[in-house]
């Protein structure tokens, strides 16, 4: 079992460093999990590229539709935030990190799963509390 955060799942749809490694997770044999927040966070990453002039509206709409197909197809099992919220709040305060990221950490802890991220600041803070966090290959220098 692996919990992936939005920084990893977005790479399934956006050509970025680490995209190949992220796609290997989708095709691998491990079950993937994430808090339901991931639905919005990945859509946000996709639409942000339009604002920044890095993608067209049409490209982004296609990527949004593909993301929603991933979700509908059960690529990721979604963990309700309510199931991990109390723990995430405690982690956010103790690690002095965002609640959103700590939802992923709390889900991994609860599931006793590995947590894979492409977010270096999150990794650095979370590794103090959770030894099973890993940086996505190809993103180590981020």
N, C-alpha and C positions, 0 to 999 in steps of 0.2 A: 504494500500500500504506500502511495505517495500523495502528499498534499502538495499541490502546485499553487503558486500565487499568480496574480494577474500579470506580473512582469514576465512570467514564463508563458502563460497561456496566450498572451498578446503576440508572442513570437511565432505562434502557429499561423498567424494571419498577416504579420508584418515582416518584411524583409529587414532583419536586424542581426547584429552579432548574436550568436547563440541560437538562431532559428533552427538550424539543422539538429542541434541537440534537443531543442524543445520538441520538434516533430518526432524524434525518436521515442520520447516519452509517450506520445499518442499511440504509436504503433507497437510499443512494448507490451509486455505481459502484465505489468503492474496495474492494479486498479488505481484510478486517479480520483482525488477528492479535493474539494474546496468549499469554503463558506459561500452561501448564496450571493454575497456581495460581489463575487467575481463576475457575475453577469453584467453588472453595470460598469465595473472597473475596466473590463476589456473593451466594452463599447466606447467608453470614454477615451481609452488609448487610441482606438481607431478613428474616432471623430476629431480628436485633437490634431491629427495629421492634416486634416482639411484646414483648420484654423491656422496652422503653421505653414501652409502652402506646400506640404510634402506629399499630398495625395489629392486626387480629384474627388469630387462628390460621388461620382459614379463608382470609382474604385472603392471608396469607403463604404458605400451602401452595399456593394457586393461582399466586402469583408464582414460587415455587420451581419448580413444574411448567412454567411458561412459560419460565423460564430454561433448564431442562434441554432443552426443545424447541428453543430457540435453538441450544444446543450440538449436539444431535442433528442439527439441520438444516444444520449447517455454517456458521452465521452468522459464526462466528469460527474461523479456522484456529488450532489450538493448537500452540504451540511447546514441546517438551519442556524442562523446566527444566535437565536435564543438558546441553543444547546451549548454554546461556547462563550456567550457574551460575558458572563460574570468573570470567568477565567481571563478573557481577553482584556477586560477593564483592569484587572489586577496586574497583568503583564505590561500593559501600556504604561501604567504608573511606575512599576518597578524598573522597567527598562528605559523609561522616558522616551517612548517611541509612539508612533501613531496607533490609534485603536484599530484602524482598518487592517494594518499589517499584523497586528497582534491577534486578530480573528483567525488568520491563517495559522499562526503559531499555536494558538489554543486548540484549533481543530487537529493539528498534527499531534499535539500532546495527548489529547483525548483519545485519538484513534491509535496512538502508539505507532505512528507512521513517520516515514522520512518527510522532510519539508524541503522542497527545491524552490529556489528563488534566483532571479537575475539582478536583484536589488542589493548592491554592495553595502550601503548603510544599514539596511535591515539585517542582512547577514551578520555584520559585525556586532550589532547590538544583541541579536537573538542568540548567537552562539554561546553567549554567557549562560543563558537559561536552558538551552536545548541543544544537546550534542548532535542530534540527528538532522541538523540543518545543513544543506549543501548549496554551493553556488552552481548554477547551471554551467556546464562546460562551454567554453567560448566566451564567457562573461566574467571571468575571474579578474580581469584588469579593470572592470568598470568601477 
